[in-house]
Amino acid sequence: MLKKIRYNIPNAITCMNLIAGTVAIILASKGDEPINGLFAYQWAFILIGVAAVADFLDGFMARLLKAYSEVGKELDSLCDLVSFGVAPAVILYHAIIACGGAEWAAWASLLIPAAGAMRLAKFNVDPRQHSSFIGLPIPANAIFWIGFVSFYYEVGGILNWLTLIAIIGMSWLMLSSIDIYSLKFKNYSFRENSHRYILIVAAVAFTAIGGLMGMAITILYYVLSAVAMNLRAKSKA
């Protein structure tokens, strides 16, 4: 009995990820409707953040309790698809409609969860992605869209083509073969983790200067820094 409870603690946390993502989708449908001092879409942003915390904690608890399972692995991917694929797409869709953007641009947001599903399916069957990622991880995709949608609400529906380029670009990145470093620390050595520490500092700086839009810039920096690392590694080989 205790063993069954131990094995299901990470799964329970994973389900919190799913619940947060589902509530984010519900709130996203209310667009810029004020709710308790914030707009509905801003609450949706917060719920995606809650989902991201749960996504981190379920893995942490699985390692701590040594409660790994194939069910947990599949459950994690299903929940991630909702919170970091479907939820950002719905938020973007309603932002475009609310701001008077082109309807074709709004419908193009459906490409995000489709690419996210493919990304997660590839991850689950690829044994190479233990210490790094091949393609942009789907939580990073969600962080990008939080920043982009925040900027979209400020500027309005004049970003149709930029939005389409961003949708195609982020979807391609998730499905690409680019080697992107993980943010997990095996130790706290600066020499071995300098790129991670620099990314954290950059994220704080970008967000402090640009607000939520800085989150989108952080993800672009994350990708570019990974590409730069790959090029340096190839030049030394």
N, C-alpha and C positions, 0 to 999 in steps of 0.2 A: 504493500500500500504506500509506504513512504517513498519507495523507489519510483512508483508511478507519479506521485505528486512532484518529486524532484524533477522528473523528466518533462513534466508539463508546465513547470514554472516559466521556462523560456518561451514556450508556445503561448502561454497566457499573455506575456508581455508583447509577443508578436501580434496577437489579436488586438491589443491596445493600439498598435500601429494602424491596423485595418480600421478600427472604429474612428480614430482621429482623422484618417484620410476620408472616410465616408462622410463624417460631419463637415469636413472641409468642402466636399462636393456639394452638400446641401447648402452651406453658406455661400458658396460661389454662385449659386443660382440666384441669389438675392442681390448680386452685383454691388453697387455703391449705396445700398440701403443702410442708414445709420442703425447700429445695434450697440447699446451700452457704451457709447463714447467712441466707437470705431466703426468704420465701414465694414459691411459684411465680408468683402473680399479680403480685408486686413485680418479679420478673424480667421478666415480660411488659410491665410499665410501662417498664422500662429499655430493652427492645427497641423499643418504640414510640418512645422518645426517640432511639435509634440510627437508626430509620427517618426521623425528622424531620430529623436532621442530614444524612443521605444525600439527603433531599428538597431541602434547601437547597444542598448541594454540587453536585448534578447541574446545577441551574440556574446556579450560579456558574461551574462549569467550562464549560458550554455558552456562556456569555457570554465567558469568558476565551479559549476556543479558537475562538470564532465557529463553533461546531458545532451549529447549530440544524437540526432536521429534523422533519417531520411525524410520523415514526415515534417520535422521542423524546418529542414532545408527547403522543401517544396512550399510549406506554409509561408515561410519568409518571402519567397519570390511572389507568391500570389498577393500578399499584403502590400509588398513594395509596388507592385503594378498599380494597385488602387491608389495608394498614397502619393507616389512619385511619378506616375504615368497618367492615370485617368484624372486625378484631382488637378494637376497643373493645366491639363488640356481644357477641362471644364472652366477653370478660372480664366484662362486666356480667351476661350470662346465667349463667355459672358462679358469680359472686358471689351472685346472688339464690338460686340453688339451694343453695349451700353454707351460706348464712346462714338458711335456712328461710323464705325469702320466697315469695310466691304464684307458682305456676307460670305464671299468665297474665301476670304482670309480667315473668317471664323471657322468655317468647315474644314479648312486645312489643318486646324489644330488636332483633328482626329489622327493625324500621322504620328503624333507624339506617343500616345499609348500603344499604337501598333508597333512602332520601333522599340518602345520600352519592353513590350512582351517578347519580341525577338531577342533583345539584349539579355533579358533574364533567362530565357530558354537556352541561349548559347552559354551563358555563365554556368548554368547548372550541369552542363555536360562537358565542360572544358576543364580538365584537370590542371591546366597551366595557371589558372587565375587564383592562386592562393596568396601570394605575396604582392601581386600587382594586378592591374586590370587590363584587359584587351578591349578597348573601347571605353567610352565615358560611362561610369557607373550611374544608374538611374537616380539615386538620391541627388547627385550633382546636377542632373538635368532639372530636378524640381527646384533646387536652389536658384538656378539660372532664371527660371520662369517667374519666381517670386520677384526678382529684381527687374526683369523685363516688364512684367505686368504693372508693377508700381510705376515705372517710367511711362508706360502706355497710358495709364489713367491721368498722368500729369500733362501729357502732350495731346492726347485725343486721337481720334481716328484718322490720322494722316500718315500712319506708318504701315500701310497695307503691304507694300512690297518689302519693306524691311522686316516686317513680321513674317512674311512667307519665307524670306531668306533665312531668318532665325529658326523657323520651324524645320526647314529642310536641313539646315546646318546642324542643329542639335540632334535631329534624328539620325543623320549620317554619322555623327560622332559616336553615338551609342552603338552603332553597328560596325564601326570602323575597326581596323586591326592595329590602331595606335596603342602602343604600350604606355599605360598611364599608371603612375605610382600610387600605391595605397596610402591612406593617411594613418594607418595603424603603426604605432611605435613598438618595435621589439625591444628597444632600449632608449635611453634619453641622451645618447651621445650626439653632440652637435655635428661632429664630422659626418656621421652616418645619416643624420636626419636634418641636415641643413636646409634641404629643399622643403621639408615639411614645416620647419620653424619659420622659414621665410614666407611660406604660403599663409601661415597663421597671422603673421605681422601684416602681410599685404591685405588679408581679408579685413582686419581691424581698420587699417588705414583707408581702404576703399569704401568701407561702410561708414566710417566717421566722416569722410569727405562727401560721398555721394548718397548717403542714406541707403535705403533698400536697393536702389539701383546698383550700389556698390557690390551687391551679392552676385549680380550677373557678371560684372567686370571681374570679380574674384574667380568665377568658374572659367572665364576666358583665359585669365592668367594661369590658372591651374593646367589647362590644356596646353597652352603655349610653353609653359615651363617643362611639362612632360616631353613635348616634342623636342625642345632644346636639349634635354638630358639624353634623349635617344640619339640625336645627331652627334653629341659629344662622345657617346659610347661607341658609335659606329666609326668615328674618326680615329679613335684610339685602337680599334680592333685591327 
